[in-house]
Amino acid sequence: MFGRDRQSGLTTRGRCLLAGGIATAVCAVVLDERDLLRIGLFVCLLPVVALLLALRTRRSVKASRSVAPDRVSAGSATRVALALRGGPVPGPLRLADAVPDAAGAVRDAPPRFTVHRLGSGGATVTYPLRPLLRGAHRIGPLACRATDALGLVELTSELLPADRLLVLPRVAVLRGVPAALGGGEGTPGAAVAHQGQGSPDVLIRGYRHGDELRRVHWKSTARHDELMVRLEERPWRGGITVLLDRRDDAHRGHGPGSSLEFAVSMAASVGVHLIRRGEPVELVTENGTSLQASDGVDALLDGLAVLRPVSSPSLAGPPLATADDLVAVLGALAPGDAETLAERRPAGGYAILLDVATWDRGGSTAAASAAVLRRMGWHVTVVAAGTGVERVWDAVVAAERVRVS
């Protein structure tokens, strides 16, 4: 923004001109010089007129802001447009729009523009943003400094309040699912289990990218003239729960490269991938709080966008539904955390365990916790800093029980 210590009103030039005009008028009265008095009064009148014009300009100029799109993934580009309209302006309008660093670095911070005139259609200025950190960011307020052509007056005002830019976590494109997770073939377990046995091709669907060729059903392929694959009927499952450990003490690093941001991106990618495969998904935090206001990809991403770490010391919480499959994205586990999680979920699940010491340039510290979870029946994938989300999921799908490096 403009300097907070700068006062609105007459500039130094305007005050000097006003003082000089007053002094000239006083001298003219003393010397009984009418022409000099006229000059003095004219000089005094200039800053007053300039002030009145600037006040009129401040009242007449209107602005609007549009952020398109106003929901973007971290690292994606968006554009802010400022539209101005109003009558003629006596001098340049200097605009400054407040943008937090987290909403995207710009060359001039905050973005500044100078508008010299407003035509009949007004004027529009734009600037790009590329936010790197998820969250609900405030764009604005928009400050305007109006001056006259002679630089005698300067008035600062707020033309627009702040608008909201929602930055979603990064979502990676994943492939496949573990054989025991959900329907396993992209069809919800519940839907498969309730399909009738008497209908022909009821366990057949169209080929999707990533399906194994050994599951191609050639008779149906010939009949439909397109690749069809058969589905294995599985026991009913209530859905899939994705658990995200957001405890502050369980993560290391700062900003977009922190282990917490990796965990959020991992949970977002897994949730979106499973939802798009047709699985019913619920996203919860370590204490069992649901992050979804409703079903669907948008609700899941919106919940993760505004997630903040908490100071909870342990993984204690309500029991995790045994009717659902579970994928847990975990930070560092303190002594007893693995046992606490196993008590909440005796049936086990898939644990993506972040070796957070590697985010802090330390050595590996997750091996002991991973061993405890494995002894309790969990499939564990240990993740080091620098590992891609796609690679981690590939390891989970393959049910690897080794450290991903």
C-alpha positions as CSV (number, residue, x, y, z in Angstrom):
1,M,0.0,0.0,0.0
2,F,0.9,3.6,0.0
3,G,2.9,4.9,2.9
4,R,0.8,4.8,6.0
5,D,2.5,8.0,7.4
6,R,1.5,10.0,4.3
7,Q,-1.4,12.4,5.0
8,S,-4.2,13.2,2.6
9,G,-4.8,16.8,1.6
10,L,-2.5,19.5,0.4
11,T,1.0,18.5,-0.7
12,T,4.1,20.4,0.3
13,R,3.9,22.3,-2.9
14,G,0.2,23.1,-2.3
15,R,0.9,24.3,1.3
16,C,3.8,26.5,0.1
17,L,1.6,28.0,-2.6
18,L,-1.2,28.7,-0.2
19,A,1.2,30.3,2.3
20,G,2.8,32.4,-0.5
21,G,-0.6,33.5,-1.7
22,I,-1.7,34.5,1.8
23,A,1.6,36.4,2.3
24,T,1.2,38.1,-1.0
25,A,-2.4,39.2,-0.2
26,V,-1.4,40.5,3.2
27,C,1.5,42.5,1.7
28,A,-0.9,43.9,-1.0
29,V,-3.3,45.1,1.6
30,V,-0.5,46.8,3.5
31,L,0.9,48.4,0.4
32,D,-2.6,49.1,-1.0
33,E,-1.7,47.3,-4.3
34,R,-4.9,46.0,-5.8
35,D,-3.2,44.1,-8.7
36,L,-0.9,42.4,-6.2
37,L,-3.9,41.5,-4.1
38,R,-5.6,39.9,-7.1
39,I,-2.5,37.8,-7.7
40,G,-2.4,36.7,-4.1
41,L,-6.0,35.7,-4.0
42,F,-5.5,33.8,-7.3
43,V,-2.6,31.9,-5.8
44,C,-4.6,31.1,-2.7
45,L,-7.5,29.9,-4.8
46,L,-5.4,27.4,-6.8
47,P,-4.9,24.8,-4.1
48,V,-8.4,25.2,-2.8
49,V,-9.9,24.5,-6.3
50,A,-7.4,21.6,-6.7
51,L,-8.6,20.2,-3.4
52,L,-12.3,20.4,-4.4
53,L,-11.6,18.7,-7.7
54,A,-9.7,15.9,-6.0
55,L,-12.6,15.4,-3.5
56,R,-15.0,15.2,-6.4
57,T,-12.8,12.7,-8.2
58,R,-12.6,10.5,-5.1
59,R,-16.4,10.4,-4.8
60,S,-17.1,9.8,-8.5
61,V,-14.5,7.1,-9.3
62,K,-15.9,3.5,-8.8
63,A,-14.0,0.3,-9.1
64,S,-14.7,-3.5,-9.3
65,R,-12.4,-6.5,-9.0
66,S,-12.7,-9.9,-10.7
67,V,-10.4,-12.8,-10.0
68,A,-10.7,-15.5,-12.7
69,P,-10.6,-18.2,-11.7
70,D,-11.2,-17.7,-8.0
71,R,-10.5,-21.4,-7.2
72,V,-7.1,-22.6,-8.4
73,S,-4.6,-25.3,-7.5
74,A,-1.4,-24.3,-5.9
75,G,1.1,-23.4,-8.6
76,S,-1.6,-22.6,-11.2
77,A,-2.1,-19.2,-12.6
78,T,-5.0,-16.8,-12.1
79,R,-5.6,-13.2,-13.2
80,V,-6.9,-10.2,-11.3
81,A,-8.8,-7.5,-13.3
82,L,-9.5,-4.0,-11.9
83,A,-12.2,-2.1,-13.7
84,L,-12.5,1.7,-13.1
85,R,-15.3,3.9,-14.2
86,G,-16.3,7.5,-13.5
87,G,-16.1,11.0,-14.8
88,P,-13.0,12.9,-16.0
89,V,-10.1,13.0,-13.6
90,P,-8.0,16.1,-13.0
91,G,-4.8,14.2,-12.5
92,P,-3.4,10.7,-12.4
93,L,-4.9,8.0,-10.2
94,R,-2.3,5.8,-8.6
95,L,-3.7,2.3,-7.5
96,A,-2.2,-0.3,-5.3
97,D,-3.9,-3.7,-4.6
98,A,-2.8,-5.6,-1.5
99,V,-1.7,-9.1,-2.3
100,P,-0.2,-11.4,0.4
101,D,3.1,-13.2,-0.5
102,A,1.3,-16.6,-0.2
103,A,-1.1,-15.6,-3.0
104,G,1.7,-15.4,-5.5
105,A,4.9,-13.4,-6.0
106,V,4.6,-10.4,-8.3
107,R,7.3,-8.1,-9.5
108,D,5.9,-5.1,-7.8
109,A,4.5,-5.9,-4.4
110,P,1.8,-4.7,-4.0
111,P,0.8,-4.4,-7.7
112,R,0.8,-0.7,-8.6
113,F,-0.8,1.1,-11.6
114,T,-1.2,4.7,-12.8
115,V,-4.3,5.7,-14.7
116,H,-4.1,9.1,-16.4
117,R,-7.7,9.3,-17.7
118,L,-11.0,7.5,-17.7
119,G,-12.8,7.4,-21.0
120,S,-16.5,6.8,-21.6
121,G,-15.9,3.1,-21.1
122,G,-13.7,3.5,-18.1
123,A,-10.3,1.7,-17.8
124,T,-9.2,-1.8,-16.9
125,V,-5.9,-2.9,-15.5
126,T,-4.9,-6.6,-14.9
127,Y,-2.1,-8.5,-13.2
128,P,-1.3,-12.2,-12.9
129,L,-0.9,-14.3,-9.8
130,R,0.6,-17.8,-9.3
131,P,-0.1,-18.8,-5.7
132,L,2.3,-21.4,-4.4
133,L,0.6,-22.0,-1.0
134,R,-2.9,-23.4,-0.5
135,G,-5.4,-21.5,1.6
136,A,-8.1,-18.8,1.5
137,H,-6.1,-15.6,0.6
138,R,-7.4,-12.0,0.7
139,I,-6.8,-10.0,-2.5
140,G,-7.1,-6.3,-1.6
141,P,-8.1,-3.8,-0.4
142,L,-7.5,-1.6,-3.4
143,A,-6.1,1.8,-2.4
144,C,-6.2,4.8,-4.7
145,R,-4.2,8.0,-4.5
146,A,-5.7,10.9,-6.5
147,T,-3.6,14.0,-7.4
148,D,-4.3,17.1,-9.5
149,A,-2.3,18.0,-12.6
150,L,-0.2,20.6,-10.6
151,G,0.6,18.2,-7.7
152,L,-1.0,20.5,-5.2
153,V,-3.3,18.0,-3.6
154,E,-3.0,14.3,-2.8
155,L,-6.0,12.2,-1.4
156,T,-5.7,8.6,-0.5
157,S,-8.8,6.4,-0.2
158,E,-9.9,2.7,-0.3
159,L,-11.8,2.0,-3.5
160,L,-12.5,-1.7,-2.9
161,P,-12.5,-4.2,0.0
162,A,-10.7,-7.5,-0.2
163,D,-11.9,-10.5,-2.2
164,R,-11.3,-14.1,-1.6
165,L,-9.0,-16.4,-3.6
166,L,-9.2,-20.1,-2.7
167,V,-6.0,-22.0,-3.5
168,L,-6.5,-25.7,-3.5
169,P,-3.8,-28.3,-2.8
170,R,-1.8,-29.8,-5.6
171,V,-3.4,-33.0,-7.0
172,A,-1.3,-35.6,-8.8
173,V,-2.7,-38.0,-11.3
174,L,-2.6,-41.5,-9.8
175,R,-3.1,-44.9,-11.3
176,G,-4.6,-48.1,-10.0
177,V,-5.7,-49.1,-6.5
178,P,-4.5,-51.8,-4.1
179,A,-6.2,-55.1,-4.8
180,A,-8.0,-55.1,-1.4
181,L,-9.1,-51.5,-1.5
182,G,-12.7,-50.6,-2.4
183,G,-14.1,-52.3,-5.4
184,G,-10.6,-52.8,-6.7
185,E,-11.7,-52.3,-10.3
186,G,-13.0,-48.8,-10.2
187,T,-16.5,-49.9,-9.1
188,P,-17.6,-49.4,-5.5
189,G,-17.7,-52.5,-3.5
190,A,-21.2,-51.9,-2.5
191,A,-22.3,-51.5,-6.0
192,V,-20.6,-54.7,-7.1
193,A,-22.0,-56.7,-4.3
194,H,-25.6,-55.6,-5.0
195,Q,-25.5,-56.3,-8.7
196,G,-27.8,-59.2,-9.6
197,Q,-26.4,-62.5,-10.8
198,G,-29.2,-63.1,-13.4
199,S,-28.5,-60.1,-15.7
200,P,-26.1,-60.8,-18.5
201,D,-22.9,-58.7,-18.5
202,V,-23.8,-57.3,-15.1
203,L,-20.2,-57.7,-14.0
204,I,-18.8,-56.3,-17.3
205,R,-17.9,-52.7,-18.0
206,G,-16.0,-50.7,-20.6
207,Y,-12.2,-50.8,-20.7
208,R,-10.5,-47.9,-18.8
209,H,-6.9,-46.7,-19.1
210,G,-4.9,-48.8,-16.6
211,D,-7.1,-51.9,-16.7
212,E,-5.2,-55.2,-17.0
213,L,-5.5,-56.8,-20.4
214,R,-6.0,-60.2,-18.8
215,R,-9.4,-59.0,-17.6
216,V,-10.7,-58.3,-21.1
217,H,-13.9,-60.2,-21.7
218,W,-13.6,-61.2,-25.3
219,K,-17.2,-62.3,-25.9
220,S,-18.6,-59.0,-24.7
221,T,-15.9,-57.1,-26.6
222,A,-17.1,-58.8,-29.8
223,R,-20.7,-58.1,-29.0
224,H,-20.3,-54.4,-28.1
225,D,-17.5,-53.8,-30.7
226,E,-15.3,-52.2,-28.0
227,L,-13.0,-53.5,-25.3
228,M,-14.9,-54.7,-22.2
229,V,-13.4,-56.0,-19.0
230,R,-14.9,-58.3,-16.3
231,L,-15.2,-57.3,-12.7
232,E,-14.6,-59.5,-9.7
233,E,-17.5,-59.6,-7.3
234,R,-16.3,-58.5,-3.9
235,P,-17.8,-58.4,-0.4
236,W,-19.8,-55.2,0.4
237,R,-17.7,-52.3,1.6
238,G,-19.0,-49.1,3.1
239,G,-16.5,-46.9,1.4
240,I,-13.0,-45.6,1.9
241,T,-11.8,-43.3,4.7
242,V,-8.7,-41.1,4.0
243,L,-7.2,-40.0,7.3
244,L,-4.9,-37.0,7.4
245,D,-2.5,-36.4,10.3
246,R,-2.3,-32.6,10.6
247,R,-0.6,-32.4,14.0
248,D,1.9,-29.6,14.1
249,D,4.5,-31.6,16.1
250,A,4.2,-34.4,13.6
251,H,5.6,-32.4,10.6
252,R,8.7,-30.5,9.7
253,G,9.6,-27.7,7.2
254,H,7.9,-24.5,6.2
255,G,5.9,-23.2,3.3
256,P,5.0,-25.2,0.2
257,G,7.9,-27.6,0.7
258,S,6.9,-28.7,4.2
259,S,5.9,-32.3,5.1
260,L,2.4,-31.1,6.1
261,E,1.9,-29.7,2.5
262,F,3.1,-33.0,1.1
263,A,0.7,-34.8,3.3
264,V,-2.2,-32.6,2.2
265,S,-1.3,-33.0,-1.4
266,M,-1.1,-36.8,-0.9
267,A,-4.5,-37.0,0.8
268,A,-6.0,-34.7,-1.9
269,S,-4.6,-36.9,-4.7
270,V,-5.7,-40.1,-3.2
271,G,-9.2,-38.8,-2.4
272,V,-9.7,-37.3,-5.9
273,H,-8.4,-40.5,-7.5
274,L,-10.7,-42.8,-5.6
275,I,-13.8,-40.5,-6.1
276,R,-13.2,-40.4,-9.8
277,R,-13.0,-44.2,-9.8
278,G,-16.5,-44.3,-8.3
279,E,-15.5,-45.1,-4.7
280,P,-17.4,-43.4,-1.8
281,V,-14.7,-41.5,0.1
282,E,-14.7,-39.7,3.4
283,L,-11.8,-37.4,4.4
284,V,-11.1,-37.1,8.2
285,T,-8.4,-35.6,10.4
286,E,-6.4,-37.5,13.0
287,N,-9.1,-36.8,15.6
288,G,-12.0,-38.0,13.4
289,T,-13.2,-34.6,12.3
290,S,-14.7,-34.7,8.8
291,L,-13.2,-32.2,6.3
292,Q,-16.0,-32.5,3.7
293,A,-19.1,-30.4,3.8
294,S,-20.7,-32.7,1.2
295,D,-19.7,-35.4,-1.2
296,G,-17.6,-35.0,-4.3
297,V,-14.2,-33.7,-5.4
298,D,-14.9,-30.0,-4.8
299,A,-16.0,-30.5,-1.2
300,L,-12.9,-32.6,-0.5
301,L,-10.5,-30.1,-2.0
302,D,-12.3,-27.1,-0.4
303,G,-11.9,-28.8,3.0
304,L,-8.2,-29.4,2.5
305,A,-7.6,-25.9,1.1
306,V,-8.3,-24.2,4.4
307,L,-6.9,-26.9,6.7
308,R,-4.6,-25.7,9.4
309,P,-2.3,-27.6,11.7
310,V,-3.3,-28.3,15.3
311,S,-1.3,-28.7,18.5
312,S,-2.8,-32.1,19.4
313,P,-0.1,-34.3,21.1
314,S,-1.4,-37.7,20.1
315,L,-3.5,-39.7,17.6
316,A,-6.2,-40.4,20.2
317,G,-9.8,-40.2,18.9
318,P,-13.0,-42.1,18.2
319,P,-12.8,-45.6,16.6
320,L,-12.4,-45.6,12.9
321,A,-15.2,-47.5,11.0
322,T,-14.2,-51.0,10.4
323,A,-16.8,-51.3,7.5
324,D,-14.7,-48.9,5.5
325,D,-11.2,-49.3,4.0
326,L,-8.6,-46.9,5.4
327,V,-5.8,-45.0,3.9
328,A,-3.9,-43.0,6.5
329,V,-1.4,-40.2,5.7
330,L,0.7,-39.9,8.8
331,G,3.4,-37.6,10.0
332,A,6.0,-38.5,12.7
333,L,4.7,-41.0,15.3
334,A,5.8,-40.6,18.9
335,P,6.1,-43.6,21.2
336,G,2.6,-45.1,21.6
337,D,1.1,-43.4,18.6
338,A,1.2,-46.5,16.5
339,E,-0.5,-48.5,19.2
340,T,-3.2,-45.8,19.7
341,L,-4.0,-45.8,16.0
342,A,-4.1,-49.6,16.0
343,E,-6.6,-49.5,18.8
344,R,-8.8,-47.2,16.9
345,R,-8.6,-49.4,13.8
346,P,-8.0,-53.1,14.8
347,A,-8.6,-54.2,11.2
348,G,-5.5,-52.4,10.0
349,G,-5.3,-50.4,6.7
350,Y,-2.8,-48.7,4.4
351,A,-0.4,-46.2,6.1
352,I,1.6,-43.7,4.2
353,L,4.1,-42.8,6.8
354,L,6.2,-39.6,6.2
355,D,9.8,-39.8,7.4
356,V,9.6,-36.1,8.5
357,A,13.2,-36.0,9.6
358,T,14.3,-36.0,6.0
359,W,12.3,-32.8,5.5
360,D,14.5,-31.3,8.2
361,R,17.8,-32.7,6.7
362,G,18.0,-35.3,9.4
363,G,18.4,-39.0,9.3
364,S,15.6,-41.6,9.0
365,T,13.5,-42.0,12.1
366,A,10.4,-43.7,10.8
367,A,11.6,-47.3,10.6
368,A,10.6,-48.2,14.2
369,S,7.1,-46.8,13.8
370,A,6.7,-48.6,10.5
371,A,7.7,-51.9,12.1
372,V,5.2,-51.5,14.9
373,L,2.3,-50.8,12.4
374,R,3.3,-53.8,10.2
375,R,3.3,-56.1,13.1
376,M,-0.3,-55.0,13.7
377,G,-1.3,-55.9,10.2
378,W,-0.9,-52.6,8.4
379,H,0.5,-52.1,4.9
380,V,3.1,-49.4,5.4
381,T,4.8,-47.2,2.8
382,V,7.6,-45.0,4.3
383,V,8.1,-41.7,2.3
384,A,11.2,-39.6,2.3
385,A,11.4,-35.9,1.3
386,G,11.7,-35.4,-2.4
387,T,9.5,-38.4,-3.4
388,G,6.8,-37.7,-5.8
389,V,3.1,-38.3,-4.9
390,E,2.7,-40.6,-7.9
391,R,5.6,-42.8,-6.9
392,V,4.3,-43.1,-3.4
393,W,0.9,-44.3,-4.6
394,D,2.5,-46.8,-7.0
395,A,4.3,-48.3,-4.0
396,V,1.0,-48.4,-2.1
397,V,-0.7,-50.1,-5.0
398,A,2.1,-52.7,-5.2
399,A,1.7,-53.2,-1.4
400,E,5.4,-52.6,-1.0
401,R,6.6,-52.7,2.6
402,V,10.0,-51.1,1.9
403,R,11.2,-47.5,2.3
404,V,10.5,-45.3,-0.7
405,S,13.8,-43.4,-1.4
